[in-house]
Amino acid sequence: GNDWYVNSAAATGGDGGTPASAKTTLAAALAVAVSGDRIFIAPGHAETIATAAGIALSQSGLTIIGLGNGTLRPTFTWSATASTWTIAGSNNILSNIRCTSSIDEMVVMFQVTGSNVILDRVDVFETASAQIIAFATFATGTDCTVQNCSHYQATAATATQIWITATSNTRFKLLNNNFFLALANAAAGAVFFGVTCTNILLSGNNVKM
């Protein structure tokens, strides 16, 4: 496969084939990537997701890697309550990015319908007066995983919160995550909720409410 590069600080018009000619958005890199490719996102990259399916990963077999450590990692900001990052393709890996919302009561960050999707070190942090209702929903997939993530939200949303939902998933895995979450005090709220799933594995997770 090919390697593609993304950097919001790059000059516009790059073909994405080298760090010097990087695409300025991940959405633009996804328009040229095909199965087997890797996409590298530069340290300090900043991108806003302003609409439903503002980033849409429909291809299968991609590896998307954020570069850098700590706050230098790529940061994606959801800016509307209906903003989403959708992952309909299968066999995709998303790794080492930071996620936040700039609008209060943002409904759900990731909507995953593909199989064998791995969210690895996809961290969430809160900005002032901008609470997130849900991190991710997984629907009808097989062998999806959320692992090694750190999620922090000190103020609860107003709406009932289910942080991660898996619906009709098989062998869903939630591994080695740290959740520092204030969630709405509601009977139906949860950090994780599995609906008609088969063989869920929860291991090594820490929850601080």
C-alpha positions in Angstrom: 0.0 0.0 0.0 0.9 3.7 -0.2 1.7 6.1 2.6 -0.2 9.4 2.8 0.5 12.4 4.9 -1.8 15.0 6.6 -0.8 18.3 8.2 -3.1 21.3 8.8 0.0 23.5 8.7 1.0 22.4 5.2 0.6 24.5 2.1 -2.7 23.8 0.3 -2.7 21.8 -2.9 -0.4 19.1 -1.9 -0.9 15.6 -3.3 -0.4 14.0 0.1 2.4 11.7 -1.0 5.2 13.1 1.1 5.3 15.1 4.4 6.3 18.2 2.4 3.2 17.9 0.1 0.8 16.8 2.9 -2.9 17.1 2.6 -4.3 19.6 5.0 -7.2 17.5 6.2 -7.7 13.8 6.9 -10.9 14.1 4.9 -8.9 15.0 1.9 -6.5 12.1 2.4 -9.3 9.7 2.7 -10.5 10.8 -0.7 -7.3 9.3 -2.3 -6.5 6.4 0.0 -7.4 2.8 -0.8 -7.2 -0.6 1.0 -3.8 -1.4 2.3 -2.7 2.3 2.6 -1.4 4.1 5.7 -2.2 7.7 6.6 0.2 9.6 8.9 -1.1 12.7 10.7 1.5 15.3 11.7 2.0 16.4 15.3 0.0 19.5 16.0 -2.5 18.8 13.3 -5.9 20.4 14.0 -9.1 19.5 12.2 -12.7 20.4 12.8 -15.7 18.0 12.2 -18.6 20.4 11.5 -21.3 18.1 10.1 -22.8 14.6 10.2 -20.2 12.3 8.5 -17.8 15.3 8.5 -15.2 12.6 8.3 -16.4 9.4 6.6 -14.2 6.3 6.5 -16.0 4.2 4.0 -12.9 2.3 2.7 -11.6 -0.9 4.3 -8.1 -1.9 5.3 -6.7 1.6 6.2 -4.3 2.3 9.1 -4.5 5.9 10.3 -1.7 6.9 12.7 -1.4 10.2 14.6 2.2 11.2 15.3 3.5 13.0 18.4 3.0 12.6 22.2 0.8 14.2 24.7 -0.9 17.4 23.6 1.2 17.5 20.4 -0.8 14.6 19.0 -3.3 15.5 16.2 -6.5 17.0 17.6 -10.0 16.7 16.1 -12.8 19.0 17.3 -16.5 18.2 16.9 -18.2 21.6 16.4 -21.9 20.9 16.0 -24.2 18.7 18.0 -24.8 16.4 15.0 -21.1 16.2 14.0 -19.9 12.7 13.5 -17.0 10.6 12.3 -18.4 7.6 10.6 -16.5 4.3 10.0 -18.5 2.1 7.6 -15.4 0.3 6.2 -13.9 -2.8 7.9 -10.4 -3.8 8.9 -9.5 -0.2 9.8 -7.2 1.0 12.6 -7.3 4.6 14.0 -4.5 5.3 16.5 -3.0 8.1 18.7 -5.3 11.1 18.3 -7.1 13.5 20.6 -10.8 14.3 20.4 -12.9 17.1 21.9 -16.0 19.1 21.4 -16.4 22.9 21.1 -20.2 22.7 21.5 -22.3 21.6 24.4 -24.4 18.4 24.2 -22.5 17.0 21.2 -24.5 13.8 20.6 -21.9 11.1 19.5 -18.4 11.3 18.2 -17.9 8.0 16.3 -20.5 5.9 14.5 -19.0 2.5 13.6 -20.8 0.0 11.4 -17.8 -1.8 10.0 -16.2 -5.0 11.4 -12.6 -5.4 12.7 -12.4 -1.7 13.5 -9.8 -0.8 16.2 -9.8 2.5 18.1 -6.4 2.6 19.8 -5.3 5.5 22.0 -8.2 7.6 20.7 -8.4 10.0 23.7 -11.1 12.4 24.7 -10.7 15.6 26.7 -13.3 18.2 27.8 -13.3 21.9 26.9 -15.2 24.4 29.1 -19.0 24.2 28.8 -18.8 21.7 26.0 -20.0 18.3 27.2 -20.1 15.1 25.0 -23.1 12.8 25.4 -21.5 9.7 23.8 -18.1 8.7 22.6 -19.0 5.9 20.2 -21.7 3.6 18.9 -20.9 0.2 17.2 -23.7 -1.4 15.2 -23.8 -4.9 13.7 -20.0 -5.3 13.5 -17.7 -8.2 14.4 -14.4 -8.1 16.3 -14.4 -4.4 17.0 -12.1 -3.0 19.7 -11.7 0.1 21.8 -8.3 -0.1 23.6 -5.7 1.9 25.4 -7.8 5.1 25.5 -8.0 7.8 28.1 -11.3 9.8 28.3 -11.8 12.8 30.6 -15.0 14.7 31.1 -15.5 16.5 34.5 -19.0 17.9 33.8 -21.9 15.7 33.0 -24.1 16.4 29.9 -27.8 17.1 30.5 -29.1 14.3 28.3 -28.9 10.6 29.4 -25.4 9.4 28.6 -24.3 6.0 27.4 -20.6 6.5 26.6 -20.0 3.5 24.4 -22.8 1.4 22.9 -22.4 -1.9 21.0 -25.6 -3.2 19.3 -25.7 -6.6 17.6 -21.9 -6.9 17.8 -20.0 -10.2 18.0 -16.8 -10.4 20.0 -16.7 -6.7 20.9 -13.7 -5.9 23.1 -13.1 -3.0 25.5 -9.5 -3.3 26.7 -7.2 -1.4 29.0 -9.0 2.0 28.9 -9.1 4.7 31.6 -12.4 6.5 31.9 -12.5 9.7 34.1 -16.1 10.6 33.4 -18.9 12.6 35.0 -22.1 11.3 33.4 -25.7 12.4 33.7 -27.4 10.8 36.8 -30.0 8.8 34.9 -31.3 5.2 35.3 -30.5 4.4 31.7 -27.0 5.9 31.7 -23.8 3.8 31.5 -20.2 3.8 30.5 -20.8 0.8 28.3 -24.0 -0.9 27.2 -24.2 -4.0 25.0 -27.5 -4.8 23.2 -28.1 -8.3 21.7 -24.3 -8.9 21.5 -22.4 -12.1 21.5 -19.2 -12.7 23.5 -18.3 -9.2 24.8 -14.8 -9.0 26.5 -14.2 -6.2 29.1 -10.7 -6.4 30.5 -8.2 -4.1 32.2 -10.5 -1.0 32.2 -10.5 1.6 35.0 -13.6 3.8 35.6 -13.4 6.9 37.9 -16.8 8.5 38.2 
